[in-house]
Amino acid sequence: MNANDRSLGMNRHITRRDFIDGVSVAVAGALLVPGRALAFDQEFAPEQAPDYYPPARTGMRGSHDGSYEVAHKLRDNRQWDLSGSVNTGETYDLVVVGGGLSGLAAGHFFLKNVGRSARVLILDNHDDFGGHAKRNEFRYGRRLLALNGGTLNIESPLRYNAPARQLLHDVGIDLDRYLSVNAKNHELYRSLGLGLGYFFDKETWGTDRLVTGASAPTGPGAGFTAEFLAKTPLSHQAQQDLLKLYDSRQPDYLPGLSSAEKKARLARISYADFLLHVAKVNEQVLWFFQTVPQGLFCVGIEATPALFCWEMGYPGFAAMNLEATPDGVLADLPGGHHGRQKAEGGGGEIHFPDGNATIARLLVRWLIPAAVPGKSMEDVGPARINYALLDRPGQPARIRLNSTVVNVRHDGNSASAKEVVVSYVRGGKTYQVRGRACVMACWNTVIPYLAPDLPAKQKEALAFAVKAPIVYTSVAIRNWTSFQKLGVSRVSTPTMYHMRVALAEAVSLGDLEHPQTPEEPIVLHLVRTPCSPGKPRKEQHRLGRLELLSTPFETFERQIRDQLARILGPGGFDPARDIVAITVNRWPHGYAYTYNSLYDPMEWVFTSTNARPCVVARQPFGLITIANSDAAASPHTDAAFLEAHRAVGEVLERRAMPLLTQPAAG
């Protein structure tokens, strides 16, 4: 190890566990408590071990090792050898493939409609439930810390569709009470004088420089002052051009065109092209905006339509007299679209300490009350899930983790079959269960491999979208005095490995309390979107996916330590001393694909036409229905809930058989 690595702390101990099939070696080798294994006597039952608790695992998480290898083998071989499958003897009223928010919601909607005499099995390939709504949990001293490992927040709850609003109510979420309790927290960083900073890296600008006192680049109150820009390494011309973009007296950059004609033009050019070739700003100006849309679309401004950027409050459009987009366009598409959910009247963004993992945990409590201690929204914050109780015989809902589905077929003709047979791999063995219906709440792109009997046109539509890769990194640190000394709570780093470094949002949930003083430990939130600017959007997503799957944790760790040392070092931060733990949540298949007018037909982008691939893809096939955010072409949580509600409705409409009256076998 060289001297630089030692100075960064690469030789310091942080928890790095070894995993096999997504389960720690120590847990996989643990002896099972007699009588606690599943009824069909599986040898592989890691969830039964006393120390099984995935939220506390550090290192490489998200799509962790062991969660995707079986699926990749299925992809490469095009089919799975089912000849040696073990029949578990289980039959369920509903089998759900995928334990993310949409899959959990499907179980909720089904049991709510038919009653708890029904039997539901939810299968998931990961070692934890929630899909992208995962929780990262850390303990330092007596402090419990948590942060989202994926899905961040409830965006614009006032715009939520009715089924999604009802689901939040059903699981015990009271947003008004939550906001009221956290009113003081929301002002915490501002009360300490902490704001937004920009870090200009030496690789791009010739020197490392943190410039503080910035405003957000987009949205209400956005803009930069001449005093702020004078402290940056931007050229004088770039500074003047950037100021002009925010000036209400700027020219109309598309004179002589009607509002509709301007919008049509803006829909077909990228924001980068608009800035460079229409507004004609200095190229250095683009640095401030390049990564801003990556949080929504996982591509930069060169692959984001200028019209989307106008909708989201980017500068340059003040004098163009663009008419407001009417209701029924963009915002009212399932799950909202293009950031328009954040518009006035949407109710803002609501973030639990662990993001929407709180919703997942409350859904699991609703499905399996014994597994999640407590009764209220607040007490789920510090609750420790008992994973051994997720998959027990006799209960209405069962969640079976570490189980990768490899085949779903009708037992007979799809038009007349009474059951589906679902095959899954767990602990190296293939098992089969039966269901009166099946909801596919997994990614669209894997469904054609799992259900090869689907119509060719539907399989083509399912394969259309390419999910967007993204990384959320959580870094637990001993204290945040360096942020206080530098006067920042969030630092934008557009041309570094992670594009953003921020203190965890200041919110509490019950006894899961946010630290109130900089001397206390905290978790940092870092974001990376592996983009390849200049290439088509789908190709960028595919290349980003390959990058994430081929990048070892050591590379992430070194980049994290170096980036934090360079940004925070002048404030006294020492990565070798101050980093407690690192969790890298890589999502090679991250956000659902949203339609983009640079690459897709305009009617797909702005209307709910049935010709959209997501609509063709989600059609029911016999006893199989489809529920996921891909089905709405929207990454938003309310879209996932809406599609689950639709899919369960299709199941209930189709089913003509009575519910199982006895507990499912197994």
C-alpha positions in Angstrom: 0.0 0.0 0.0 1.5 3.4 -1.0 1.8 6.4 1.2 -1.2 8.1 -0.4 -3.5 5.2 0.3 -2.3 5.1 3.9 -3.0 8.8 4.3 -6.5 8.2 3.0 -7.1 5.4 5.4 -7.3 2.5 3.0 -5.5 0.5 5.6 -8.0 1.3 8.3 -10.5 -1.2 9.5 -14.1 -0.7 8.3 -16.6 -3.5 8.0 -16.1 -5.5 4.8 -18.0 -8.7 4.9 -17.6 -11.6 2.5 -20.8 -12.8 0.9 -21.9 -15.9 -0.9 -25.3 -15.8 -2.7 -26.0 -12.5 -1.0 -25.5 -13.9 2.5 -22.6 -13.4 4.9 -20.4 -16.4 5.2 -20.8 -16.4 8.9 -24.6 -16.4 8.7 -24.7 -19.0 5.9 -22.7 -21.4 8.1 -24.7 -20.9 11.2 -26.7 -23.8 12.6 -30.4 -23.4 12.4 -32.6 -23.4 15.4 -34.5 -26.7 15.3 -38.1 -26.3 14.0 -37.5 -22.8 12.5 -36.7 -23.9 9.0 -39.3 -23.9 6.3 -41.7 -26.9 6.1 -40.2 -28.3 3.0 -36.9 -28.7 4.8 -34.7 -26.3 2.9 -31.1 -26.5 3.9 -30.6 -22.9 3.0 -32.4 -20.6 5.5 -30.0 -17.8 6.4 -32.9 -15.5 7.5 -33.3 -17.8 10.5 -29.9 -16.9 12.0 -30.0 -14.6 15.0 -27.7 -12.0 13.5 -29.4 -11.8 10.1 -30.0 -8.1 9.6 -29.2 -6.8 6.0 -29.8 -3.0 6.8 -26.6 -3.0 8.9 -24.5 -4.6 6.2 -21.8 -2.3 4.7 -19.5 -2.5 1.7 -21.2 -3.2 -1.7 -24.9 -3.1 -1.4 -27.8 -2.3 -3.7 -27.6 -5.0 -6.3 -25.2 -6.9 -4.1 -23.2 -10.0 -5.0 -25.4 -13.0 -4.9 -28.6 -11.1 -6.0 -28.1 -11.1 -9.8 -25.8 -14.0 -10.8 -28.7 -16.5 -11.3 -30.6 -13.9 -13.4 -27.5 -13.3 -15.6 -27.2 -17.0 -16.1 -30.8 -17.2 -17.2 -30.2 -14.3 -19.6 -27.2 -15.9 -21.1 -28.7 -19.4 -21.5 -32.2 -18.0 -22.4 -33.9 -20.7 -20.3 -33.5 -22.5 -17.0 -33.2 -26.3 -16.5 -36.2 -27.1 -14.4 -35.8 -30.9 -14.6 -34.5 -31.2 -11.0 -36.9 -28.8 -9.4 -38.1 -29.5 -5.9 -41.9 -29.2 -5.5 -42.5 -27.5 -2.2 -46.1 -28.6 -2.1 -47.2 -25.0 -1.6 -50.2 -23.3 -3.3 -51.0 -19.6 -2.9 -53.9 -17.4 -3.9 -51.3 -15.0 -5.3 -47.6 -15.3 -5.9 -45.7 -11.9 -6.3 -42.4 -11.9 -8.1 -40.4 -9.0 -6.6 -40.4 -7.6 -3.1 -39.9 -4.0 -3.9 -42.5 -1.3 -3.2 -44.7 -2.4 -6.1 -44.6 -6.0 -5.0 -45.3 -5.3 -1.4 -48.1 -2.9 -2.5 -49.6 -5.7 -4.6 -49.7 -8.0 -1.6 -51.3 -5.2 0.4 -54.0 -4.4 -2.2 -54.8 -8.1 -2.7 -55.2 -8.9 1.0 -57.1 -5.7 1.6 -59.6 -6.7 -1.1 -60.1 -10.4 -0.4 -59.3 -10.6 3.3 -56.7 -12.2 5.4 -58.0 -15.7 4.8 -56.1 -15.5 1.5 -52.5 -16.7 1.1 -49.8 -14.5 -0.6 -46.2 -15.4 -1.3 -43.7 -12.6 -2.3 -40.4 -13.8 -3.7 -37.3 -11.6 -4.0 -33.8 -12.1 -5.2 -32.2 -9.8 -2.7 -31.3 -10.5 0.9 -33.7 -7.7 2.0 -37.1 -6.5 1.0 -38.0 -3.1 -0.5 -36.4 -3.3 -3.9 -34.7 0.1 -4.4 -36.2 1.3 -1.2 -33.4 0.0 1.0 -32.2 1.2 4.3 -28.5 1.7 5.3 -28.1 1.5 9.1 -25.1 2.3 11.2 -24.2 2.4 14.9 -21.5 4.5 16.3 -21.2 4.6 20.1 -24.8 4.8 21.3 -26.1 6.6 18.2 -28.3 4.8 15.7 -28.0 6.3 12.2 -29.9 5.5 9.1 -30.0 6.7 5.5 -31.7 5.7 2.3 -29.8 3.3 0.2 -32.1 3.9 -2.7 -35.5 5.5 -3.2 -35.3 9.0 -1.6 -38.7 10.5 -0.9 -42.4 11.1 -1.3 -42.5 13.7 -4.1 -45.5 16.0 -4.2 -47.9 13.9 -2.1 -50.8 16.3 -3.0 -50.5 15.0 -6.5 -50.5 11.3 -5.5 -53.0 9.1 -7.2 -55.9 7.9 -5.0 -54.6 4.3 -4.5 -51.2 5.6 -3.4 -52.7 8.1 -1.0 -54.9 5.4 0.5 -52.0 3.0 0.8 -50.0 5.6 2.8 -53.0 6.0 5.1 -53.5 2.3 5.5 -49.9 1.7 6.7 -50.1 4.5 9.2 -48.3 7.4 7.5 -49.4 10.8 8.7 -47.4 13.3 6.6 -48.8 16.4 8.4 -47.7 15.1 11.8 -44.3 14.1 10.4 -43.8 17.6 8.9 -44.9 19.3 12.1 -42.5 17.3 14.3 -39.6 18.0 11.9 -40.2 21.8 11.4 -37.2 22.7 13.6 -35.0 20.1 11.9 -35.7 21.6 8.5 -34.0 24.8 9.7 -31.1 23.1 11.4 -28.4 23.6 8.8 -29.5 27.0 7.9 -29.5 28.0 11.6 -25.8 26.9 11.8 -25.0 29.0 8.7 -24.5 26.1 6.4 -25.4 26.3 2.7 -24.5 25.2 -0.8 -20.9 25.1 -2.1 -19.3 24.3 -5.4 -16.0 22.4 -5.6 -13.9 23.1 -8.6 -11.5 20.2 -9.1 -7.9 20.5 -10.3 -8.4 18.0 -13.1 -10.9 20.3 -14.7 -9.9 23.8 -13.5 -6.2 23.4 -12.7 -6.7 23.8 -8.9 -8.9 22.5 -6.2 -11.2 25.2 -4.9 -14.3 25.2 -2.7 -16.5 28.2 -3.2 -19.3 28.7 -0.7 -22.3 30.9 -0.4 -24.1 29.7 -3.6 -27.8 29.5 -4.3 -29.3 26.5 -6.1 -28.8 26.6 -9.9 -32.5 25.9 -10.6 -35.9 26.5 -9.2 -37.4 29.4 -7.2 -34.8 31.9 -6.0 -32.1 30.3 -8.2 -29.1 32.2 -9.4 -25.6 33.4 -8.8 -24.2 36.7 -7.7 -21.3 38.5 -9.2 -19.5 38.3 -5.8 -19.8 34.5 -5.8 -18.7 34.1 -9.4 -15.7 36.4 -8.8 -14.3 33.7 -6.4 -14.6 30.9 -9.0 -12.0 30.1 -11.7 -14.5 30.9 -14.5 -13.4 33.3 -17.2 -14.8 36.8 -17.1 -17.0 36.0 -20.2 -18.4 32.9 -18.6 -19.3 34.9 -15.4 -21.1 37.5 -17.5 -23.0 34.9 -19.5 -24.1 33.0 -16.4 -25.4 36.2 -14.8 -27.3 37.0 -18.0 -29.1 33.7 -18.0 -30.8 34.6 -14.7 -31.5 38.2 -15.7 -35.2 39.0 -16.4 -34.0 41.4 -19.1 -32.3 38.7 -21.1 -33.5 38.4 -24.8 -36.1 36.1 -26.2 -33.8 33.5 -27.7 -36.4 32.2 -30.2 -38.0 35.5 -31.5 -40.8 35.4 -34.0 -42.2 32.0 -32.9 -45.5 31.3 -31.0 -45.3 29.6 -27.6 -46.4 26.3 -29.2 -43.7 26.6 -31.9 -41.0 27.4 -29.3 -42.0 24.4 -27.2 -41.9 22.1 -30.2 -38.4 23.4 -30.9 -37.2 23.1 -27.3 -38.6 19.5 -27.1 -36.2 18.5 -29.9 -33.0 20.1 -28.7 -31.0 19.4 -25.6 -30.5 21.9 -22.9 -26.7 21.9 -23.7 -27.5 22.8 -27.3 -29.9 25.5 -26.2 -27.2 27.1 -24.0 -24.4 26.8 -26.5 -26.1 27.4 -29.8 -29.3 29.3 -29.0 -28.4 31.4 -25.9 -24.7 31.3 -27.1 -23.1 31.2 -23.6 -19.5 30.4 -22.9 -18.9 26.7 -22.7 -17.7 26.9 -19.1 -21.3 27.9 -18.1 -22.4 24.3 -18.8 -20.3 23.0 -15.9 -22.9 24.3 -13.4 -25.8 22.5 -15.1 -24.2 19.3 -16.5 -25.1 17.0 -13.6 -28.3 18.7 -12.4 -30.8 16.5 -14.4 -28.8 13.4 -13.6 -30.7 13.0 -10.3 -33.9 12.6 -12.3 -32.8 11.0 -15.6 -29.3 9.7 -15.0 -28.0 11.6 -18.0 -26.7 15.1 -18.3 -27.9 18.2 -20.1 -26.7 16.9 -23.5 -29.3 14.2 -23.3 -32.1 16.1 -21.6 -34.6 18.2 -23.7 -34.5 21.9 -23.2 -38.3 21.8 -22.7 -37.9 19.5 -19.7 -35.4 22.0 -18.3 -37.8 24.9 -18.7 -40.4 22.8 -16.9 -38.0 22.2 -14.0 -37.0 25.9 -13.6 -33.6 26.0 -15.4 -32.5 29.5 -16.4 -32.6 31.0 -19.9 -36.3 31.1 -20.6 -37.5 34.2 -18.7 -38.1 36.3 -21.8 -39.5 33.6 -24.0 -43.2 34.0 -23.0 -43.8 30.3 -22.8 -47.4 29.5 -21.8 -47.8 27.4 -18.7 -48.2 23.7 -19.4 -51.9 22.8 -18.8 -53.0 20.2 -16.3 -53.3 16.8 -17.9 -49.9 17.0 -19.6 -46.8 15.7 -17.9 -47.9 16.1 -14.3 -51.0 13.9 -14.6 -49.2 11.0 -16.3 -48.8 8.1 -13.9 -46.3 9.0 -11.3 -45.8 12.5 -12.6 -43.1 13.3 -15.1 -39.9 15.4 -15.7 -39.8 16.9 -12.3 -43.2 18.6 -12.7 -44.4 16.9 -9.6 -42.3 19.5 -7.7 -44.5 22.3 -9.1 -46.4 24.6 -6.8 -49.3 22.8 -5.1 -47.7 19.4 -5.1 -46.8 19.4 -1.4 -43.1 19.5 -1.7 -40.7 16.6 -1.1 -41.0 14.5 2.1 -38.0 12.5 3.2 -37.9 10.0 6.0 -34.4 9.4 7.6 -34.0 6.2 5.5 -36.0 7.5 2.5 -38.9 5.3 1.4 -37.5 2.3 3.2 -39.8 3.6 5.9 -42.8 2.9 3.6 -41.4 -0.6 2.8 -41.1 -1.3 6.5 -44.6 -0.1 7.3 -45.9 -2.2 4.4 -44.2 -5.3 5.8 -45.7 -4.5 9.2 -49.2 -4.3 7.6 -48.6 -7.7 5.8 -46.8 -9.5 8.7 -47.3 -7.5 11.9 -45.2 -9.9 14.1 -42.1 -9.2 12.0 -42.0 -5.4 12.6 -42.2 -4.3 16.2 -44.3 -1.3 17.1 -47.7 0.2 16.2 -47.0 3.7 14.9 -45.2 5.5 12.1 -42.7 6.9 14.6 -41.7 3.6 16.2 -40.8 2.0 12.9 -37.9 4.3 12.7 -35.7 2.6 15.3 -37.4 -0.8 14.9 -35.3 -3.9 14.2 -37.0 -6.2 11.8 -37.2 -9.9 12.7 -36.4 -11.5 9.4 -37.0 -15.0 10.8 -40.7 -14.2 10.9 -41.1 -13.1 7.3 -41.6 -16.6 5.9 -43.6 -18.8 8.3 -46.4 -21.2 7.5 -50.0 -20.2 8.3 -49.8 -16.5 8.0 -51.6 -14.5 5.2 -48.5 -13.1 3.7 -45.0 -14.6 3.4 -41.9 -12.9 2.1 -39.2 -15.3 0.8 -35.8 -13.5 0.3 -32.7 -14.8 -1.4 -35.0 -16.4 -4.0 -34.5 -15.6 -7.7 -37.5 -16.5 -9.9 -36.4 -18.2 -13.1 -39.7 -19.3 -14.7 -43.4 -18.5 -14.6 -45.8 -20.7 -16.6 -49.4 -21.6 -16.8 -50.4 -25.1 -15.8 -52.0 -25.7 -19.1 -53.4 -23.2 -21.7 -53.1 -19.6 -20.6 -56.8 -18.9 -21.5 -58.1 -21.8 -19.3 -55.4 -22.6 -16.7 -56.4 -22.5 -13.1 -52.9 -22.1 -11.7 -49.4 -20.9 -12.5 -46.2 -22.7 -11.6 -43.5 -20.4 -10.4 -39.9 -21.7 -10.2 -37.2 -20.0 -8.3 -33.6 -20.6 -7.2 -32.6 -20.4 -3.6 -29.3 -21.6 -2.1 -28.3 -23.3 -5.4 -31.5 -25.4 -5.6 -34.5 -24.8 -7.9 -38.0 -24.9 -6.2 -41.5 -24.7 -7.4 -44.7 -23.2 -5.9 -48.1 -22.8 -7.4 -50.4 -19.8 -7.5 -54.0 -19.0 -8.4 -52.5 -15.9 -10.0 -49.1 -14.2 -10.4 -48.1 -10.5 -10.3 -44.8 -9.8 -11.9 -43.5 -6.9 -9.9 -40.0 -7.2 -11.2 -38.2 -5.3 -14.0 -39.8 -5.3 -17.4 -36.6 -6.4 -19.1 -36.4 -9.7 -17.2 -40.1 -10.7 -17.7 -39.6 -12.1 -21.2 -37.0 -14.5 -19.8 -39.2 -15.6 -16.9 -42.4 -16.0 -19.0 -41.3 -17.1 -22.4 -44.8 -17.9 -23.5 -45.8 -14.2 -23.6 -46.9 -12.9 -27.0 -44.0 -11.7 -29.1 -45.3 -8.1 -29.4 -45.5 -7.9 -25.6 -42.0 -9.3 -25.1 -40.7 -6.7 -27.5 -42.4 -3.9 -25.6 -41.1 -5.3 -22.3 -37.6 -5.2 -23.7 -37.9 -1.6 -25.0 -36.8 0.4 -21.9 -33.3 0.4 -20.4 -33.3 1.2 -16.7 -30.9 4.0 -15.7 -27.9 3.2 -13.4 -27.2 5.2 -10.3 -25.2 4.9 -7.1 -26.2 6.2 -3.7 -23.2 6.0 -1.3 -23.6 6.4 2.5 -20.5 7.3 4.5 -20.8 7.3 8.3 -18.4 9.8 9.9 -17.4 10.6 13.5 -18.6 14.2 13.4 -19.4 17.0 10.9 -17.3 19.9 12.4 -15.5 20.2 9.0 -18.8 21.1 7.3 -19.5 23.7 10.0 -16.0 25.2 9.6 -16.4 25.4 5.8 -20.0 26.7 6.0 -21.6 24.0 3.9 -24.2 21.3 4.2 -24.1 20.3 0.6 -21.3 20.5 -2.0 -21.9 20.1 -5.8 -19.0 18.4 -7.5 -20.0 18.1 -11.2 -16.7 16.7 -12.5 -15.6 14.4 -9.6 -16.4 10.8 -9.1 -19.5 11.5 -7.0 -21.4 14.5 -8.3 -22.7 15.5 -4.9 -21.7 15.3 -1.3 -24.2 16.2 1.4 -25.0 15.8 5.0 -28.0 13.6 5.6 -31.3 15.5 5.4 -32.1 16.8 8.9 -35.2 14.7 9.8 -36.1 12.4 12.7 -38.6 9.6 13.1 -39.4 8.7 16.7 -36.3 7.7 18.5 -34.3 7.7 15.2 -33.2 11.2 15.9 -31.1 13.4 13.7 -27.9 14.7 15.3 -28.3 18.3 16.4 -24.7 19.4 16.9 -21.7 19.1 14.6 -19.8 17.1 17.2 -22.1 14.2 16.8 -21.8 11.4 14.2 -23.7 11.6 11.0 -24.1 9.9 7.6 -23.1 11.6 4.4 -25.0 11.1 1.1 -23.0 10.9 -2.1 -24.5 10.4 -5.6 -22.8 9.0 -8.7 -24.5 8.6 -12.1 -22.1 6.7 -14.5 -22.8 8.7 -17.7 -21.0 8.7 -21.1 -21.8 12.2 -22.5 -22.2 12.4 -26.2 -23.6 8.9 -26.6 -27.4 8.1 -27.0 -29.3 7.9 -23.8 -29.9 4.1 -23.8 -26.3 3.4 -24.7 -25.2 5.6 -21.8 -27.4 3.5 -19.4 -25.9 0.2 -20.8 -22.3 1.4 -20.4 -23.1 2.7 -17.0 -24.5 -0.6 -15.9 -21.4 -2.4 -17.1 -19.2 0.0 -15.3 -21.0 -0.5 -12.0 -20.9 -4.3 -12.2 -17.2 -4.3 -13.0 -16.0 -1.7 -10.4 -14.8 -3.3 -7.1 -15.6 -1.8 -3.7 -11.9 -0.9 -3.3 -12.2 1.6 -6.2 -15.2 3.2 -4.7 -13.6 3.4 -1.3 -10.4 5.1 -2.7 -12.4 7.6 -4.7 -14.7 8.4 -1.7 -11.8 9.0 0.6 -9.9 11.1 -1.9 -12.9 13.2 -2.7 -13.8 13.9 0.9 -10.2 14.7 1.8 -9.9 17.2 -1.0 -13.3 18.9 -0.3 -13.3 18.8 3.5 -9.6 18.7 4.4 -9.4 22.5 4.8 -12.1 22.2 7.4 -10.1 19.6 9.4 -11.5 16.4 8.0 -9.2 13.4 8.0 -10.6 10.4 6.0 -8.3 8.0 7.8 -9.5 9.1 11.2 -13.1 10.3 10.6 -14.7 7.7 8.4 -16.5 5.0 10.4 -18.2 2.9 7.7 -19.0 3.0 3.9 -22.0 1.5 2.2 -22.0 1.7 -1.6 -25.5 1.2 -3.0 -25.0 0.4 -6.7 -28.1 0.1 -8.8 -27.1 -1.0 -12.3 -30.8 -1.3 -13.1 -31.9 1.8 -11.3 -34.6 4.3 -12.3 -37.4 3.3 -14.6 -37.0 4.6 -18.2 -39.0 7.8 -18.9 -39.8 8.9 -22.4 -37.6 11.6 -23.8 -38.5 13.8 -26.8 -34.9 13.7 -28.1 -35.1 10.0 -28.7 -38.8 8.9 -28.5 -42.0 10.0 -30.3 -43.5 13.2 -29.0 -46.9 11.5 -28.2 -45.2 9.0 -25.9 -43.7 11.9 -23.9 -46.7 14.2 -23.5 -49.8 12.0 -23.7 -51.1 8.7 -22.2 -51.4 7.0 -25.6 -51.9 3.3 -25.5 -49.2 3.0 -28.2 -46.5 3.7 -25.5 -44.4 0.6 -25.0 -45.1 0.6 -21.2 -48.8 0.2 -21.9 -48.3 -2.6 -24.4 -45.9 -4.3 -22.0 -48.2 -4.3 -19.0 -51.2 -6.1 -20.5 -52.4 -9.2 -18.5 -51.6 -12.6 -19.9 -53.9 -15.3 -18.5 -53.3 -15.5 -14.8 -50.1 -13.3 -15.0 -50.3 -9.5 -14.5 -47.5 -6.9 -14.4 -46.9 -4.3 -11.7 -43.7 -2.1 -11.4 -42.6 1.4 -12.1 -41.5 0.4 -15.6 -45.2 -0.2 -16.3 -45.8 3.5 -15.8 -42.5 4.7 -17.5 -41.9 6.6 -14.3 -39.5 6.1 -11.4 -41.8 7.7 -8.8 -43.1 5.7 -5.8 -46.7 6.6 -6.5 -46.4 5.2 -10.0 -45.2 1.9 -8.5 -48.2 1.8 -6.2 -50.7 2.7 -9.0 -49.4 -0.1 -11.2 -49.7 -2.5 -8.3 -53.3 -1.4 -7.8 -54.1 -1.9 -11.5 -52.4 -5.4 -11.6 -54.2 -6.6 -8.6 -57.5 -5.3 -10.0 -56.8 -7.4 -13.1 -56.2 -10.4 -11.0 -59.5 -9.9 -9.1 -61.3 -9.3 -12.4 -60.0 -12.5 -13.9 -60.2 -14.9 -11.0 -63.3 -17.1 -10.8 -62.1 -19.6 -8.3 -62.7 -19.4 -4.5 -59.9 -18.4 -2.1 -58.0 -21.1 -0.3 -59.9 -21.9 2.8 -57.0 -23.6 4.6 -53.5 -22.3 5.2 -51.2 -22.9 2.2 -49.1 -26.1 2.4 -45.6 -25.4 3.7 
